[in-house]
């Protein structure tokens, strides 16, 4: 079972400042939970998208992350979403991606 999980692991590259971290996630994992389990410096308060504290920037190929939720569209805005800003609590992983944690609040 553990071997099967490793075969289906999705690569998540995380940049925190100038340090790179390599994480593995399963399809459907919540990005905020993956980051907090790895003890990476992501701020959050509510986990529902209302507080906007878990905003970060990500680069993900089409289909690698869930589409922006209605909450994200409202809280983050279309312009910032187009630049790759997302709420970690609203992102569900479905493929590899790169996450940047050094840009909170800049959207």
N, C-alpha and C positions, 0 to 999 in steps of 0.2 A: 504494500500500500504506500509506504513512504517513497519507494523508488518510482512508483507511478506518479506521485505528486511532484517529484523533482523533474520528471520528464515533461510535465505540463506547466512548469513554472514559467512565469513571464518576467523578463528582465526590466527592472526599474532602476534607472540611473538617477541619483539624487545629488545635486550640487548644493551644499550648505556653505556659504561663503566661498572659499577657494578650495574646499575639500570635496572630493568625489566619493560617493558611497554606492555600492552595488547591492540591490535588494532583489529578492524574488517574491512574486505575488502569484496568487491563483486567480484564474478568471472569475470575475464577480466580486473580488475583494474591494473593500472601500479604501481609497487612497489615504484618508486621514488615519484609519486604523493601522494600515501598513506602516506609515511613518511613525506613529506613536509607539508601536511595538518595537520598532528599530531604535527607539529613544533618540530620534532626530528632532532638532529644534523647530517644531511647527507649533504655532500658537493656536489655541482654540478655546472656546468657551461653551457654546451651546450644542454643537454637533448637528444642528438642523438647518444651517445656512442663514439664519436670521441675524446673527451677530457679525458676520463677515470677517471674523478674526483669522480664519484659516485660509485666507486668500493667498495664492501662490501662482507662479507661472509654470506652465508645462508645455512641452513639445511632444505631441503624440500623433503618429500616423492616423489617418482616417480609420475609424473603427477600433482604435486602441483604448478609447475612453468613452464612457457613456455620454450621450448628448447633454448639453447644458440644460439643467432643470429650469422650471419656471421661476423657482426661487433665485437661482443664479442669474437668470436673465434680468430679473428685477434688481437684485442686490449688487451685481457686478456691472451690468450694462453691456450692451451689444459691442460698443467700441473696445472695451477692455477684454471681453470674451474673444473678439477677433484677434487681439494681440496675444492670446494664450493664457490669460488670467482665468483662474477657476477657483471655486471653493473646494478644498480638499474633502470636506465632508459630503459633498454632492457627487464626487467622481467615483465611478465604479470601473475597475480595471478590466479590459478585455484584450490587451496587447501591450507590447513594450512601450515605454515612454521615458522621457527625461523631465525631471522636476527640478525647479529652481526655488530654493527656500530663502534666498537673499533679497527678495523683492517685495516683502509684505507691505501693504498699504500704498504701493506706488501705482495702483491701477486707477 
